Amino acid sequence: MTQTKPIVSIENVVASASVDQAIDLKDVTKKFPETEWHPDQFPGLVFRLKSPKTAT
């Protein structure tokens, strides 16, 4: 049997942090149009960059 080298790629990475203070997510979405915040669907704010294509 021939052995092949596996191809490994990272698809998704999730991270979290604590800032020990309140952040007004509604205000953040007004100042940064690249953000998405839908608290009824997901409690966090999503920041999408076009280059490199990523979401934070």
Secondary structure in CASP SS format (residue, H / E / C, confidence):
PFRMAT SS
TARGET T0000
AUTHOR 0000-0000-0000
METHOD secondary structure of the structure
MODEL  1
M C 1.00
T C 1.00
Q C 1.00
T C 1.00
K C 1.00
P C 1.00
I C 1.00
V C 1.00
S C 1.00
I C 1.00
E C 1.00
N C 1.00
V C 1.00
V C 1.00
A C 1.00
S C 1.00
A C 1.00
S C 1.00
V C 1.00
D C 1.00
Q C 1.00
A C 1.00
I C 1.00
D C 1.00
L H 1.00
K H 1.00
D H 1.00
V H 1.00
T H 1.00
K H 1.00
K H 1.00
F C 1.00
P C 1.00
E C 1.00
T E 1.00
E E 1.00
W C 1.00
H C 1.00
P C 1.00
D C 1.00
Q C 1.00
F C 1.00
P C 1.00
G C 1.00
L C 1.00
V E 1.00
F E 1.00
R E 1.00
L E 1.00
K C 1.00
S C 1.00
P C 1.00
K C 1.00
T E 1.00
A E 1.00
T C 1.00
END
